[in-house]
Amino acid sequence: MKWTVLLLLIGSFLQAQKTDEGFRLTADSFYGVDDFGAIYYGVNGAFIKKKGKKIQQFYDVQLGDLTEVDLINPLHILLFYKNTQTVVLLDNRLNEKQRISLNKLTPFRFFEHARLAGERRLWLHDIDQNRLELFDYINNKTLISTAVLKGTISQLLTDYNFCHVVSENHIETYNSYGSKTSTMPFIKGSLLDYDFESLVMITDNQIKVMRLDAAYRFRESEMTSISILQKEVNSLYLKNGKLYIWHGKRLDVYTINPINN
């Protein structure tokens, strides 16, 4: 989904500075970067990794469209193909390590989202019952299933300890025990991403940065805005304090540094 966003300069508790790392990237999809500086994107159905001049790719036409990618562990990359209900796990050379056929699970349920939740676990969204599952894919066993979620779920933002469930009007946070720790308002149509306790959201012409507090609730203690003229924003990706904004043909990189008050 494409959104045109004009980010206005305002007073803030953060400094967001554009770096000189922006570069041209023409692709069908931009998935993110890893801790080693590799870039991941999609072209003509292929999942591509590029580092320097080296390019690697994974492609299996039988799997259908790639709908979700999790790069939290560059040695253990997750690809989710919703139409065929298949999770593929890749190593850092994009060799296939494991293929998980979710449509073979009993009882049958249809999953809308899949993310990594640790070495042998997945966060799964069961759309039939509208529940979040923590699933052990080695033993094909559901470890935890939450209560029914609120609303239509559009996105899961996760790490190994938390799953933030995004719907039309709010974001619910669940821990690895399946307990809900918080609910916060969300404006439908906002672009957002999450990286280990930090959440970045573009909404109302502003970039908002929120962090999990000691009670595992997001607190909006910091805000900033970045002028990007009126470029079309296709997607964004947050990694290690850097915000990557992809415009379809160019990837701009911003460093977000907190100011101590």
KARA-V571029 format. One record per residue. RES is the residue in three letters. PHI is phi as a letter, one per 20 degrees, with the letter a starting at -180 (NA if undefined). Layout:
# KARA-V571029
res:phi
RES:PHI
RES:PHI
This chain:
# KARA-V571029
res:phi
MET:NA
LYS:d
TRP:c
THR:e
VAL:c
LEU:d
LEU:e
LEU:e
LEU:f
ILE:c
GLY:f
SER:b
PHE:d
LEU:c
GLN:d
ALA:d
GLN:d
LYS:f
THR:e
ASP:e
GLU:e
GLY:f
PHE:b
ARG:f
LEU:b
THR:e
ALA:b
ASP:e
SER:b
PHE:d
TYR:d
GLY:q
VAL:c
ASP:d
ASP:f
PHE:d
GLY:n
ALA:f
ILE:d
TYR:c
TYR:b
GLY:c
VAL:b
ASN:l
GLY:n
ALA:e
PHE:e
ILE:c
LYS:d
LYS:c
LYS:c
GLY:m
LYS:e
LYS:e
ILE:c
GLN:c
GLN:b
PHE:c
TYR:b
ASP:b
VAL:f
GLN:f
LEU:e
GLY:n
ASP:f
LEU:f
THR:d
GLU:b
VAL:c
ASP:c
LEU:d
ILE:g
ASN:c
PRO:f
LEU:e
HIS:b
ILE:e
LEU:d
LEU:d
PHE:d
TYR:d
LYS:f
ASN:f
THR:d
GLN:l
THR:c
VAL:d
VAL:d
LEU:d
LEU:d
ASP:e
ASN:f
ARG:d
LEU:m
ASN:e
GLU:f
LYS:e
GLN:b
ARG:c
ILE:d
SER:e
LEU:f
ASN:f
LYS:e
LEU:f
THR:c
PRO:f
PHE:f
ARG:b
PHE:d
PHE:d
GLU:e
HIS:b
ALA:b
ARG:b
LEU:f
ALA:c
GLY:p
GLU:f
ARG:c
ARG:c
LEU:c
TRP:e
LEU:c
HIS:d
ASP:e
ILE:f
ASP:f
GLN:d
ASN:l
ARG:c
LEU:e
GLU:d
LEU:d
PHE:d
ASP:e
TYR:e
ILE:f
ASN:d
ASN:l
LYS:c
THR:e
LEU:e
ILE:b
SER:c
THR:e
ALA:f
VAL:f
LEU:f
LYS:e
GLY:m
THR:e
ILE:e
SER:d
GLN:a
LEU:d
LEU:d
THR:c
ASP:c
TYR:f
ASN:d
PHE:c
CYS:c
HIS:d
VAL:e
VAL:e
SER:c
GLU:f
ASN:c
HIS:b
ILE:c
GLU:d
THR:d
TYR:c
ASN:e
SER:f
TYR:e
GLY:n
SER:e
LYS:e
THR:d
SER:a
THR:c
MET:c
PRO:f
PHE:b
ILE:e
LYS:g
GLY:n
SER:f
LEU:e
LEU:b
ASP:b
TYR:c
ASP:b
PHE:l
GLU:m
SER:d
LEU:c
VAL:d
MET:c
ILE:d
THR:b
ASP:l
ASN:m
GLN:c
ILE:e
LYS:d
VAL:d
MET:c
ARG:c
LEU:f
ASP:e
ALA:f
ALA:e
TYR:m
ARG:c
PHE:f
ARG:c
GLU:e
SER:e
GLU:b
MET:b
THR:b
SER:c
ILE:c
SER:e
ILE:d
LEU:l
GLN:c
LYS:f
GLU:f
VAL:e
ASN:e
SER:a
LEU:c
TYR:b
LEU:d
LYS:b
ASN:l
GLY:n
LYS:d
LEU:d
TYR:d
ILE:d
TRP:d
HIS:d
GLY:n
LYS:c
ARG:b
LEU:d
ASP:d
VAL:c
TYR:c
THR:d
ILE:d
ASN:d
PRO:f
ILE:d
ASN:f
ASN:e
